[in-house]
Amino acid sequence: MAKRRPKGRGSRTAGKRSASERNLRARLEEAEQTLQAIRTGQVDAIVVGGPQGDRVFTLTGADHDYRVLMDEMSEGVATLGEGGRISYCNVRFAGMVGLPPERIVGTTIDRIVPGEAKDRVDALLRAGLLAVSKGEFDFQREDGTSITVQLAVSKVRMDGGVALCVIATDLTEEKRREKAVAAERAARDAALRASEERYRRIVETAVEGIWLVDPDERTNFANGALCEMLGYTPAELQGRSIFDFMEEESAAAARRFLARRRRYREVREFGLRAKSGRALWALLSMSPIENEQQGYGGAVVMVSDVSDRRKLQAQLLLADRMSSLGTLSAGVAHEINNPLAYVIGSLDLLAARLPELSPSLPQAESRFVQEHLKRAREGTARVRRIVRDLKSFSRADEETITPTDPRKSLDTAITLVWNEIRHRARLVKEYDGLPIVRANEARLGQVFINLLVNAAQAMPEGDIDHNTLRVIGLTDALGNAVVEIRDTGCGIPPENLDRIFEPFFTTKPVGEGTGLGLAICHGIISSLGGTISVQSELGKGTMFPVVLPVATVESSSARTLPGAVARPTLRGRVLIIDDEKELTDVTREGLSDLHDVRATQDARQALEWIAAGERFDLILCDMMMPLMTGMEFHTRLAALVPEQADRVVFMTGGAFTPRAREFLTRLPNLRLEKPFDLGHVLAMVSAHLESASKSGRVNVGAASLPS
């Protein structure tokens, strides 16, 4: 603001006229300049000195345009003089403060700012003298409303010296928007965190493994299920290739699988290896991840542990194979039994006739015949034992638990695996004192077969002088039967002992073992109420003790056949029905000296004879025949002549269908197991005739034989 002040009148020297004129002229010139300044708007106000001090006169209209401009600004403007006194403020500044301009101009700024902000305002003003300074403040106006303003303070130079210019910007709406945006962002962030937490829980609690890999198939993330599956911590998996945890063959296949990058369209099974060394099988499916450039950014791999399913499949497959093997064994036994029966019968006939033939033979030839006849009979006896054991094995699907002689099961198992043992070790048997146990004979035999084979294979071939396989039977302090199978083989490493009964665990080379044998043994023995364990020392051998509960009552066969008897005293009528002609011929020849015998290979012809009135004291009928089975023959005979049906003895070779097995279980008729010897058949016929004679049921055609 430009200020001009007229000079005061002083005393003049009356005598000096020229000086007065010069003084007057100077004052007039000054007045002229002042008027010119007023006209051109260079002066806002005039300060006039007087006895009461200086007075300020504002020139109306001189600053009209300037003030209009200032009042139209969106920011508030104020100027501060010495001591922070406000010399000017525009309408916007007054509106922000909430006071009329006349109450603001002339007062100090600390009168209009909140008390708690005075120190900050003073600091801001001091800083404004050095450089432009800014600060935010909250004003509480007289009407109760509040406002947030930014004060920008800067130094300005004026004619009268230095002043401060304060520019106030209303931030209230901006702060409100910021708060709204912040609240919205906070709500969005909270929702995002909740969503992330929800999906994290889903991922972490998923039963399937989730494997996040980068473009190089290195692990970026693994959920809890995958870590538990593999036995690693997330930190141990981080950064490692997915292929590090796969079997070599599976890793090569998995590389090709992941390279196809198909989205969940393909599921493949791969072999994985856990930290413990345990092998497991898993189904893998993958979904590729696109990066920002729409390229391949890795994949999400879903992992499902199917080891238990594979174990079950393998067990079912093994069970099916065992069932098939059992069926095959039964069929083989049946096919061997029929020819073996008539071979044994022929040898029996030859042995019976040899005393009559010997006198006509030279002594040397007679001894030759006797010696070779003895060898032949010993050979057939051995074949019969093998067939009997095959038949026992073929009944492995029968789950009946009965009192069982474990010695018989051991004998059967040793016979079947003898070829595996004989080239490797000396066999020592010490189990004569074993008590009867409750078990399934075939299942128990399966356990012993597996243990014996394992024991034999633990010892090298061709060194039987140093290898021993010992089978010991005893009774423990609790009265249980204990079977110990000991070998002097290589032993089992200590780290494998705890896993020896796990399914699929095997120390044998690939292709030589399924790892199911001992697991199945453990399951069978446990189902019988017993226990099986292992003791082993490297380089010295292994021992498997099998403990079984003893049967409370020993069983006896419900339909045992009589043993050998002396020469029969009654002659009876016997009918033989079997589709094997050689068997019927030999059996007829063996019985015909003592009984009246008729034989046929067709059960239908036998029915015709009986329907025509023929009656028999005993009917030997084969169970399985092509034209008419023994079951059908018995059913028709029972309808035709019931009392003749009661005299049927079924000859069985071991090939039973479920229907045949149920049929024989239901009927009280005797069975004659093939292969049989003629002495056994003669004893049975004689015992039957004696029993029938006492009860008055013997046929009228039967007669006493000469003594």
Buried (B, 14 or more C-beta within 10 A) or exposed (E): BBBBEEEEEEEEEEEEEEEEEEBEEEEEEBEEEBEEBBEEBBBBBBEEEEEEEEEEEEEEEBBEEEEEEBBEEEBBBBBBBEEBBBBBBBBBBBBBBBBEBEEBBEEEBBEBBBEEBEEBBBEBBEBBEEEEBBBEBBBEBEEEEEBBBBBBBBEEEEEEEEBBBBBBBBBBEEBEEEEEEEEEEEEEEEEEEEEEEEEEEEBEEBEBBBBBBBEEBBBBBBBBBBBEBBBBEEEBBEEBBBBEBBBEEBBEBBEEBBEEEEEEEEEBBBBBBBEEEBEBBBBBBBEBBEEEEEEEEBBBBBBBBBBEEBBEEBBEEBEEEBEEBBBEBBBBBBBBBBBBBBBBBBBBBBBEEBEEEBEEBEEEEBEEBBEEBEEBBEEBEEBBEBBBBBBBBBBBBBEEBEBBBBBBBBBBBBBBBBEBBEBBBBBEBEBEEBBBBBBBBBBBBBBBBBBBBBBBBBBBEEEBEEBBBBBBBBEEEEEBBBBBBBBBBBBBEEEBBEBBBBBBBBEEEEEEBBBBBBBBBBBBBEEBBBBBBBBBEEEEBBBBBBBBBBBEEEEEEEEEBBEEBEEBBBBBBBBBBBBBEBBBBBBBBBBEEBBBBBBBBBBEBBBEBBEEEBBBBBBBBBBBBEEBBBBBBBEBBBEEBEEBBBBBBBBBBBBBBEEBEEBBEEBEBBBBBBBBBBBBBBBBBBBBBBEBBEEEBBBEEBEEBEE
